[in-house]
């Protein structure tokens, strides 16, 4: 690493090193530290225009009554204060699909949300996308939350927020010492 960083710049010593001279009766003469001129690599940051597929989405938001699970957990006092937190997963898909939170686990310092994405029907028209979502409300202390979706990751940038796994055995070691605080089953 040191060799790499030294090879990426040009260093020229402009003055030699001279150590102070010390007399036995504690009289000293001023020393001289080396001086260097450093020519570092020039870095230029610019922009360019590229053709990129950008989703054009028109969303009509309508308010509808939806049953949302609410989980009230009696946390040990050493976790601190709890507050209502919405745990939500979502995916943009190109065919009719369903996304459901199956389990929520709590470990010593983390909440693990496990959801499943299943395809259920016809493929949508060319370039058409649909967003599927699910949520659970839980009272929880301020903890790290990890989201995992069982299923194939659909194409698209918006689906990179969550980690997609083949099945729950991929994270079994993480949940080994955890406790289930919600299960859809």
N, C-alpha and C positions, 0 to 999 in steps of 0.2 A: 504494500500500500504506500509506504514511504517512497519507494523507488518510483512508483507511478506518479505520485504528486510532484516529485522533484523533476521528473522527465517531462512534465507538461508545462514547465515554465523555464525561463532563462534567468539565471542568477549570476551576476558579475560582482565580485568582491572589489570594492573601491578603496579600501584602506586595510592595512594589515593589523594584526593583533599585537599589542604590546602590553605585557603584564606590569603592574607597578613594581618598582624597585623598593625593597625594604632594607633600611639600615638598622643595625643592631640597637642603636639608641632610639628607636622608634621614630625616626624621621622617614617620611615616605615621599615618594615622588609620584605625581599623577600618572595613572595608567592610560591606556587607550583601547577602547572597545572597537571591534571591527564594524565597518559600515558596509551595507549592501544595496545595490540597485536591483530591484526585482521587476522583470518584464513578464506580466501574467498574460494568459491567453485572453484574447478579445472575445467577448460574447455579445452577439447581436440577436435580439428577439424581434421578429416581425410577424405579420399575419399574411395569410393568403386566402383566396376564395376557392372553396371546393364545393362540388355538388354532393350533397348529403341527403339521404332520405330523412325527412322530418315529418313526424306524424301531425296531421291536421285533424284536430278532434273538436267536435261540437258536442257538448254535453248539456243535456237538459236535466237539471236537478229538480227532483220532485220529492216532497216529504211524504213518507209512508210509514205506518206503524210496523216495526220489526221487533220480534222477540230477540233480545240480546241477553246472553247469560251474564249474571252478576255474581261474582264470587267474593264472599266475605271471609277473610282468613284472619285467625287470631294469631298474629306473629309473636314470637318471643320478644320480651322487652329490649334485649340487646340489639335488635334490628332497627330500633328508632321508630319515629312516627311514620304512619302509613297514610297514603292518600289514594283516592280513586284514580286508577290508571286504565286507559283503554289499550288493550293489546290487539293490534290489527295487522292482518296479512292481506295482500292484494297481488293480483297478477293480471297482465294484459295478455289476452289469448286471441288466436285467430280461428277458433272453433268453439262451439258451445261447450262450456266447462263448468265445473263446480269446485269451489275452494272452501274447505271447512277446517277450523281449528279442532283437532282431535284431543290434544292433551296440553296441559300447562304444568310444568314441574318447577319446584323451587329447590335450589341447592343452597349451600352455605352463603354464597355471594352472587347468585345469578338466578334469573328466571328463564326457563327454556320453553318456547312456544313451538309446538309441533303441529303442522297443518298438512292436509292432503289435497293435491290438485288432481282431479279426474276429468277426462274428456267425456262428454255425454251426448254429443250430437253432431250435427252437420258442421262442415267448415264454412266460415263466413266468406263473403265476397272478397275478391282480390283487394288486398290492402286494408280491408276492414278489420277492426280490432274491437274486443269487448273486454271490459274490466270486471273481474270477479273479486269479491272481498268477503271477509268474515272478521268478526271481532268478539272479544270477551272483555268484560269490565271486571277488574279485580282491585281490591284495596291492597296496596303494596308499599313497602318502604322504597327508598331510592336505591335501585339495584340495576346491575347490568342485565339487559334483556337480549337474548339470542333467538332468532327466528329461523326455523327450518321447515321447508316444504318438501313433502314426499311426492315425487313425480318428476317428469321431464321439464326442464327449464324452457319455457316458450322463447322464441326469438324476440329481440327488442331490448333496448337500453333500460326501460323501466323495470324489467324483471331481474336486474342485478342487485337489488336491495336485499334480497334474501338468499340464503344458501339452499340449494336444491339437493336432495339426497335420494338414493334409491329406495331405502327403507329405514325403519327406526333403528335397526342394528348398527347403522353407520354412526350413531351418536349414543349407543348404549352405555359406553364407558362414562360419558358426561352425565348421564342420568342415574348412574349406578348408586350414588349416595344422595340422590334427590328424592323428593316426596311429591307425589301427585297432588296438585291443589285444584285441578279441574280435569274432567274427562267427559267427552261427549257421549261415550258408550254407556 
